[in-house]
């Protein structure tokens, strides 16, 4: 059966560009003194705070930065990490980021002996992508000396541009593409799994962009080679994200907690430089993956399995 294809432009708060944020940082939500006191006293999170975060992720711009956690003065990194986890657990289920069951990953330069390879462990900029689960969240433990900005863009804005400029490629972006597990596949499964770039379930458009993984999946003999039109379409989507004014650059501060809705927001980051003599200027982010399950948006079958993580 052919996949459902959306031929109407997306409307609503999930459609935005950098120009919409020129007057400030509407994605930033500041923690109140009462909320911090509640976390101190009994490790509770105000229900209004969670409701607001979930609404922004599910019905709003798909992106939020929770600011005001005094890491380094009021809280140690360990205490801040527990608070981050508590808030994440109120949003959904924290799920594994590897087949070994890792629930937390600390992103830092690969010169640290505990760090494994991968884009997240490199000082180079990361490509635009979405993570497989519903929400990815980061706690900024320390920023880089320079660079390392988070870069976020509206998937709906990209889709609307595709509708205007290349509607002949709608079938291509709704097609399932072999996507590289990058060694994290479950036992007994091939090294790749099919995923669409855009899909429609329950009348809702979802994005799952992983260009790097789509291209690298061709290393497997049983994966069909991408044709010239498919490659051109992938490069076009990347070019849309890099057009001036499409994406927003966000510099996370110490203690910031970032929440990205993977189905509506595409993200990357710029390259960075650390100060080897100053731990306070060595980029370290604590990453969690959050599955909202039945409370989250409907997804096509090819994406449902990914929202539960990589275990």
KOLBAPA-787027 format. One record per residue (C-alpha): residue number from 0; residue in one letter; x, y, z negated; chain. Coordinates in steps of 0.2 Angstrom, whole numbers, plus 5000, padded with zeros to 4 digits. Example, Ala and Ser with C-alpha at 12.3 -4.5 7.8 and 13.67 -1.06 7.14 Angstrom:
<recs>
+-----+------+------+------+------+-------+
|  nr | rest |   c1 |   c2 |   c3 | kette |
+-----+------+------+------+------+-------+
|   0 |    a | 5062 | 4978 | 4961 |     A |
|   1 |    s | 5068 | 4995 | 4964 |     A |
+-----+------+------+------+------+-------+
</recs>
This chain:
<recs>
+-----+------+------+------+------+-------+
|  nr | rest |   c1 |   c2 |   c3 | kette |
+-----+------+------+------+------+-------+
|   0 |    x | 5000 | 5000 | 5000 |     A |
|   1 |    x | 5007 | 5017 | 5005 |     A |
|   2 |    x | 5011 | 5029 | 4990 |     A |
|   3 |    x | 4999 | 5043 | 4987 |     A |
|   4 |    x | 5007 | 5059 | 4994 |     A |
|   5 |    x | 5003 | 5077 | 4988 |     A |
|   6 |    x | 5000 | 5089 | 5002 |     A |
|   7 |    x | 4995 | 5104 | 4991 |     A |
|   8 |    x | 5006 | 5116 | 4983 |     A |
|   9 |    x | 5009 | 5114 | 4964 |     A |
|  10 |    x | 5001 | 5129 | 4954 |     A |
|  11 |    x | 5002 | 5133 | 4936 |     A |
|  12 |    x | 5016 | 5137 | 4923 |     A |
|  13 |    x | 5027 | 5122 | 4929 |     A |
|  14 |    x | 5031 | 5133 | 4945 |     A |
|  15 |    x | 5044 | 5145 | 4941 |     A |
|  16 |    x | 5061 | 5153 | 4947 |     A |
|  17 |    x | 5075 | 5163 | 4938 |     A |
|  18 |    x | 5065 | 5179 | 4942 |     A |
|  19 |    x | 5052 | 5174 | 4930 |     A |
|  20 |    x | 5065 | 5174 | 4915 |     A |
|  21 |    x | 5073 | 5191 | 4920 |     A |
|  22 |    x | 5065 | 5200 | 4906 |     A |
|  23 |    x | 5071 | 5188 | 4892 |     A |
|  24 |    x | 5072 | 5170 | 4887 |     A |
|  25 |    x | 5053 | 5164 | 4885 |     A |
|  26 |    x | 5060 | 5146 | 4884 |     A |
|  27 |    x | 5068 | 5150 | 4867 |     A |
|  28 |    x | 5057 | 5146 | 4851 |     A |
|  29 |    x | 5065 | 5153 | 4835 |     A |
|  30 |    x | 5064 | 5142 | 4819 |     A |
|  31 |    x | 5055 | 5151 | 4805 |     A |
|  32 |    x | 5062 | 5152 | 4787 |     A |
|  33 |    x | 5046 | 5142 | 4782 |     A |
|  34 |    x | 5051 | 5128 | 4794 |     A |
|  35 |    x | 5069 | 5127 | 4789 |     A |
|  36 |    x | 5063 | 5127 | 4770 |     A |
|  37 |    x | 5052 | 5112 | 4774 |     A |
|  38 |    x | 5066 | 5103 | 4782 |     A |
|  39 |    x | 5077 | 5106 | 4767 |     A |
|  40 |    x | 5064 | 5101 | 4754 |     A |
|  41 |    x | 5056 | 5085 | 4761 |     A |
|  42 |    x | 5063 | 5083 | 4778 |     A |
|  43 |    x | 5046 | 5087 | 4786 |     A |
|  44 |    x | 5042 | 5096 | 4802 |     A |
|  45 |    x | 5028 | 5108 | 4803 |     A |
|  46 |    x | 5015 | 5101 | 4815 |     A |
|  47 |    x | 5012 | 5117 | 4823 |     A |
|  48 |    x | 5031 | 5117 | 4829 |     A |
|  49 |    x | 5029 | 5100 | 4837 |     A |
|  50 |    x | 5012 | 5104 | 4845 |     A |
|  51 |    x | 5020 | 5119 | 4852 |     A |
|  52 |    x | 5036 | 5110 | 4859 |     A |
|  53 |    x | 5025 | 5096 | 4866 |     A |
|  54 |    x | 5013 | 5109 | 4875 |     A |
|  55 |    x | 5028 | 5117 | 4883 |     A |
|  56 |    x | 5035 | 5101 | 4889 |     A |
|  57 |    x | 5019 | 5093 | 4895 |     A |
|  58 |    x | 5008 | 5108 | 4900 |     A |
|  59 |    x | 5020 | 5123 | 4901 |     A |
|  60 |    x | 5037 | 5126 | 4910 |     A |
|  61 |    x | 5044 | 5109 | 4905 |     A |
|  62 |    x | 5058 | 5117 | 4895 |     A |
|  63 |    x | 5062 | 5123 | 4878 |     A |
|  64 |    x | 5077 | 5129 | 4867 |     A |
|  65 |    x | 5074 | 5128 | 4848 |     A |
|  66 |    x | 5085 | 5141 | 4841 |     A |
|  67 |    x | 5090 | 5146 | 4823 |     A |
|  68 |    x | 5097 | 5131 | 4815 |     A |
|  69 |    x | 5111 | 5138 | 4805 |     A |
|  70 |    x | 5124 | 5124 | 4808 |     A |
|  71 |    x | 5141 | 5127 | 4800 |     A |
|  72 |    x | 5133 | 5138 | 4786 |     A |
|  73 |    x | 5118 | 5130 | 4779 |     A |
|  74 |    x | 5120 | 5113 | 4787 |     A |
|  75 |    x | 5134 | 5101 | 4791 |     A |
|  76 |    x | 5135 | 5093 | 4808 |     A |
|  77 |    x | 5128 | 5077 | 4800 |     A |
|  78 |    x | 5113 | 5086 | 4792 |     A |
|  79 |    x | 5109 | 5096 | 4809 |     A |
|  80 |    x | 5110 | 5079 | 4818 |     A |
|  81 |    x | 5097 | 5072 | 4806 |     A |
|  82 |    x | 5086 | 5087 | 4808 |     A |
|  83 |    x | 5087 | 5085 | 4827 |     A |
|  84 |    x | 5083 | 5067 | 4826 |     A |
|  85 |    x | 5068 | 5070 | 4815 |     A |
|  86 |    x | 5061 | 5083 | 4827 |     A |
|  87 |    x | 5064 | 5071 | 4842 |     A |
|  88 |    x | 5055 | 5057 | 4833 |     A |
|  89 |    x | 5039 | 5068 | 4831 |     A |
|  90 |    x | 5039 | 5071 | 4850 |     A |
|  91 |    x | 5040 | 5052 | 4854 |     A |
|  92 |    x | 5051 | 5037 | 4853 |     A |
|  93 |    x | 5070 | 5038 | 4854 |     A |
|  94 |    x | 5076 | 5025 | 4866 |     A |
|  95 |    x | 5092 | 5018 | 4871 |     A |
|  96 |    x | 5104 | 5027 | 4883 |     A |
|  97 |    x | 5114 | 5011 | 4887 |     A |
|  98 |    x | 5111 | 4992 | 4889 |     A |
|  99 |    x | 5121 | 4991 | 4872 |     A |
| 100 |    x | 5107 | 5000 | 4864 |     A |
| 101 |    x | 5115 | 5017 | 4860 |     A |
| 102 |    x | 5102 | 5029 | 4854 |     A |
| 103 |    x | 5114 | 5044 | 4853 |     A |
| 104 |    x | 5128 | 5050 | 4864 |     A |
| 105 |    x | 5139 | 5064 | 4860 |     A |
| 106 |    x | 5144 | 5073 | 4876 |     A |
| 107 |    x | 5162 | 5079 | 4876 |     A |
| 108 |    x | 5177 | 5079 | 4887 |     A |
| 109 |    x | 5184 | 5062 | 4891 |     A |
| 110 |    x | 5201 | 5065 | 4883 |     A |
| 111 |    x | 5192 | 5060 | 4866 |     A |
| 112 |    x | 5197 | 5042 | 4864 |     A |
| 113 |    x | 5179 | 5037 | 4859 |     A |
| 114 |    x | 5172 | 5044 | 4875 |     A |
| 115 |    x | 5168 | 5033 | 4890 |     A |
| 116 |    x | 5169 | 5038 | 4908 |     A |
| 117 |    x | 5155 | 5046 | 4918 |     A |
| 118 |    x | 5149 | 5064 | 4923 |     A |
| 119 |    x | 5144 | 5068 | 4906 |     A |
| 120 |    x | 5162 | 5065 | 4900 |     A |
| 121 |    x | 5170 | 5076 | 4913 |     A |
| 122 |    x | 5174 | 5095 | 4913 |     A |
| 123 |    x | 5168 | 5096 | 4931 |     A |
| 124 |    x | 5151 | 5102 | 4934 |     A |
| 125 |    x | 5137 | 5089 | 4935 |     A |
| 126 |    x | 5125 | 5087 | 4950 |     A |
| 127 |    x | 5107 | 5091 | 4949 |     A |
| 128 |    x | 5097 | 5076 | 4942 |     A |
| 129 |    x | 5083 | 5070 | 4931 |     A |
| 130 |    x | 5086 | 5058 | 4917 |     A |
| 131 |    x | 5075 | 5042 | 4917 |     A |
| 132 |    x | 5065 | 5044 | 4902 |     A |
| 133 |    x | 5051 | 5057 | 4898 |     A |
| 134 |    x | 5062 | 5070 | 4888 |     A |
| 135 |    x | 5080 | 5073 | 4886 |     A |
| 136 |    x | 5086 | 5083 | 4871 |     A |
| 137 |    x | 5103 | 5090 | 4866 |     A |
| 138 |    x | 5109 | 5097 | 4850 |     A |
| 139 |    x | 5124 | 5109 | 4853 |     A |
| 140 |    x | 5137 | 5105 | 4840 |     A |
| 141 |    x | 5150 | 5117 | 4848 |     A |
| 142 |    x | 5151 | 5126 | 4864 |     A |
| 143 |    x | 5166 | 5126 | 4876 |     A |
| 144 |    x | 5178 | 5141 | 4877 |     A |
| 145 |    x | 5170 | 5145 | 4894 |     A |
| 146 |    x | 5158 | 5138 | 4906 |     A |
| 147 |    x | 5147 | 5122 | 4902 |     A |
| 148 |    x | 5131 | 5132 | 4905 |     A |
| 149 |    x | 5115 | 5121 | 4906 |     A |
| 150 |    x | 5107 | 5124 | 4923 |     A |
| 151 |    x | 5088 | 5120 | 4924 |     A |
| 152 |    x | 5076 | 5122 | 4939 |     A |
| 153 |    x | 5057 | 5119 | 4942 |     A |
| 154 |    x | 5054 | 5103 | 4952 |     A |
| 155 |    x | 5037 | 5110 | 4957 |     A |
| 156 |    x | 5046 | 5125 | 4965 |     A |
| 157 |    x | 5057 | 5114 | 4975 |     A |
| 158 |    x | 5042 | 5103 | 4980 |     A |
| 159 |    x | 5032 | 5119 | 4986 |     A |
| 160 |    x | 5048 | 5124 | 4996 |     A |
| 161 |    x | 5048 | 5107 | 5004 |     A |
| 162 |    x | 5030 | 5109 | 5009 |     A |
| 163 |    x | 5033 | 5126 | 5017 |     A |
| 164 |    x | 5049 | 5122 | 5026 |     A |
| 165 |    x | 5049 | 5103 | 5030 |     A |
| 166 |    x | 5032 | 5095 | 5028 |     A |
| 167 |    x | 5038 | 5082 | 5040 |     A |
| 168 |    x | 5048 | 5075 | 5025 |     A |
| 169 |    x | 5034 | 5072 | 5013 |     A |
| 170 |    x | 5034 | 5054 | 5017 |     A |
| 171 |    x | 5053 | 5053 | 5014 |     A |
| 172 |    x | 5052 | 5060 | 4997 |     A |
| 173 |    x | 5038 | 5049 | 4991 |     A |
| 174 |    x | 5047 | 5033 | 4997 |     A |
| 175 |    x | 5056 | 5022 | 4984 |     A |
| 176 |    x | 5075 | 5023 | 4985 |     A |
| 177 |    x | 5087 | 5010 | 4978 |     A |
| 178 |    x | 5094 | 5019 | 4963 |     A |
| 179 |    x | 5111 | 5013 | 4955 |     A |
| 180 |    x | 5110 | 5007 | 4937 |     A |
| 181 |    x | 5128 | 5012 | 4936 |     A |
| 182 |    x | 5132 | 4996 | 4927 |     A |
| 183 |    x | 5117 | 4998 | 4914 |     A |
| 184 |    x | 5105 | 4985 | 4923 |     A |
| 185 |    x | 5096 | 4972 | 4912 |     A |
| 186 |    x | 5104 | 4955 | 4912 |     A |
| 187 |    x | 5099 | 4945 | 4927 |     A |
| 188 |    x | 5094 | 4960 | 4938 |     A |
| 189 |    x | 5103 | 4968 | 4952 |     A |
| 190 |    x | 5113 | 4983 | 4950 |     A |
| 191 |    x | 5100 | 4995 | 4957 |     A |
| 192 |    x | 5081 | 4998 | 4955 |     A |
| 193 |    x | 5069 | 5007 | 4966 |     A |
| 194 |    x | 5063 | 5024 | 4962 |     A |
| 195 |    x | 5054 | 5038 | 4972 |     A |
| 196 |    x | 5060 | 5056 | 4972 |     A |
| 197 |    x | 5042 | 5063 | 4970 |     A |
| 198 |    x | 5027 | 5053 | 4966 |     A |
| 199 |    x | 5009 | 5055 | 4961 |     A |
| 200 |    x | 4999 | 5046 | 4947 |     A |
| 201 |    x | 4983 | 5052 | 4940 |     A |
| 202 |    x | 4983 | 5067 | 4952 |     A |
| 203 |    x | 4999 | 5073 | 4944 |     A |
| 204 |    x | 5016 | 5076 | 4953 |     A |
| 205 |    x | 5031 | 5069 | 4945 |     A |
| 206 |    x | 5050 | 5071 | 4950 |     A |
| 207 |    x | 5063 | 5058 | 4948 |     A |
| 208 |    x | 5079 | 5065 | 4957 |     A |
| 209 |    x | 5095 | 5055 | 4956 |     A |
| 210 |    x | 5104 | 5059 | 4973 |     A |
| 211 |    x | 5121 | 5053 | 4966 |     A |
| 212 |    x | 5114 | 5037 | 4961 |     A |
| 213 |    x | 5104 | 5035 | 4977 |     A |
| 214 |    x | 5120 | 5037 | 4987 |     A |
| 215 |    x | 5131 | 5026 | 4976 |     A |
| 216 |    x | 5118 | 5012 | 4977 |     A |
| 217 |    x | 5123 | 5009 | 4995 |     A |
| 218 |    x | 5139 | 5000 | 4988 |     A |
| 219 |    x | 5128 | 4985 | 4986 |     A |
| 220 |    x | 5126 | 4974 | 5001 |     A |
| 221 |    x | 5107 | 4971 | 4999 |     A |
| 222 |    x | 5103 | 4990 | 4999 |     A |
| 223 |    x | 5098 | 4997 | 5016 |     A |
| 224 |    x | 5110 | 5011 | 5022 |     A |
| 225 |    x | 5102 | 5028 | 5022 |     A |
| 226 |    x | 5098 | 5035 | 5039 |     A |
| 227 |    x | 5103 | 5052 | 5045 |     A |
| 228 |    x | 5086 | 5060 | 5042 |     A |
| 229 |    x | 5086 | 5053 | 5024 |     A |
| 230 |    x | 5103 | 5060 | 5020 |     A |
| 231 |    x | 5098 | 5077 | 5028 |     A |
| 232 |    x | 5083 | 5077 | 5017 |     A |
| 233 |    x | 5093 | 5073 | 5001 |     A |
| 234 |    x | 5106 | 5087 | 5005 |     A |
| 235 |    x | 5091 | 5099 | 5009 |     A |
| 236 |    x | 5084 | 5096 | 4991 |     A |
| 237 |    x | 5101 | 5099 | 4983 |     A |
| 238 |    x | 5102 | 5115 | 4994 |     A |
| 239 |    x | 5085 | 5121 | 4987 |     A |
| 240 |    x | 5092 | 5119 | 4969 |     A |
| 241 |    x | 5107 | 5129 | 4973 |     A |
| 242 |    x | 5098 | 5144 | 4982 |     A |
| 243 |    x | 5101 | 5160 | 4972 |     A |
| 244 |    x | 5087 | 5163 | 4961 |     A |
| 245 |    x | 5080 | 5145 | 4960 |     A |
| 246 |    x | 5089 | 5139 | 4944 |     A |
| 247 |    x | 5091 | 5147 | 4927 |     A |
| 248 |    x | 5108 | 5146 | 4918 |     A |
| 249 |    x | 5107 | 5144 | 4899 |     A |
| 250 |    x | 5121 | 5145 | 4887 |     A |
| 251 |    x | 5118 | 5135 | 4872 |     A |
| 252 |    x | 5123 | 5142 | 4855 |     A |
| 253 |    x | 5129 | 5132 | 4840 |     A |
| 254 |    x | 5114 | 5124 | 4832 |     A |
| 255 |    x | 5103 | 5126 | 4848 |     A |
| 256 |    x | 5091 | 5111 | 4852 |     A |
| 257 |    x | 5087 | 5109 | 4870 |     A |
| 258 |    x | 5072 | 5099 | 4876 |     A |
| 259 |    x | 5070 | 5095 | 4895 |     A |
| 260 |    x | 5054 | 5087 | 4902 |     A |
| 261 |    x | 5062 | 5076 | 4915 |     A |
| 262 |    x | 5047 | 5074 | 4926 |     A |
| 263 |    x | 5045 | 5093 | 4929 |     A |
| 264 |    x | 5063 | 5100 | 4927 |     A |
| 265 |    x | 5079 | 5096 | 4936 |     A |
| 266 |    x | 5095 | 5100 | 4927 |     A |
| 267 |    x | 5114 | 5100 | 4929 |     A |
| 268 |    x | 5128 | 5110 | 4921 |     A |
| 269 |    x | 5143 | 5120 | 4926 |     A |
| 270 |    x | 5161 | 5115 | 4923 |     A |
| 271 |    x | 5169 | 5120 | 4907 |     A |
| 272 |    x | 5186 | 5124 | 4899 |     A |
| 273 |    x | 5189 | 5119 | 4881 |     A |
| 274 |    x | 5201 | 5127 | 4868 |     A |
| 275 |    x | 5212 | 5112 | 4863 |     A |
| 276 |    x | 5218 | 5122 | 4847 |     A |
| 277 |    x | 5200 | 5126 | 4841 |     A |
| 278 |    x | 5187 | 5113 | 4838 |     A |
| 279 |    x | 5174 | 5127 | 4837 |     A |
| 280 |    x | 5177 | 5130 | 4856 |     A |
| 281 |    x | 5177 | 5112 | 4862 |     A |
| 282 |    x | 5161 | 5107 | 4870 |     A |
| 283 |    x | 5151 | 5094 | 4860 |     A |
| 284 |    x | 5132 | 5090 | 4863 |     A |
| 285 |    x | 5122 | 5077 | 4854 |     A |
| 286 |    x | 5110 | 5069 | 4867 |     A |
| 287 |    x | 5094 | 5059 | 4863 |     A |
| 288 |    x | 5082 | 5051 | 4876 |     A |
| 289 |    x | 5063 | 5052 | 4871 |     A |
| 290 |    x | 5049 | 5041 | 4877 |     A |
| 291 |    x | 5032 | 5048 | 4875 |     A |
| 292 |    x | 5024 | 5032 | 4881 |     A |
| 293 |    x | 5005 | 5032 | 4882 |     A |
| 294 |    x | 5004 | 5051 | 4876 |     A |
| 295 |    x | 5015 | 5056 | 4890 |     A |
| 296 |    x | 5010 | 5059 | 4908 |     A |
| 297 |    x | 5004 | 5045 | 4920 |     A |
| 298 |    x | 5018 | 5037 | 4930 |     A |
| 299 |    x | 5019 | 5026 | 4945 |     A |
| 300 |    x | 5025 | 5008 | 4941 |     A |
| 301 |    x | 5042 | 5011 | 4947 |     A |
| 302 |    x | 5045 | 5024 | 4934 |     A |
| 303 |    x | 5036 | 5017 | 4919 |     A |
| 304 |    x | 5050 | 5005 | 4915 |     A |
| 305 |    x | 5063 | 5018 | 4915 |     A |
| 306 |    x | 5054 | 5029 | 4902 |     A |
| 307 |    x | 5058 | 5016 | 4889 |     A |
| 308 |    x | 5077 | 5018 | 4891 |     A |
| 309 |    x | 5091 | 5007 | 4897 |     A |
| 310 |    x | 5090 | 4992 | 4884 |     A |
+-----+------+------+------+------+-------+
</recs>
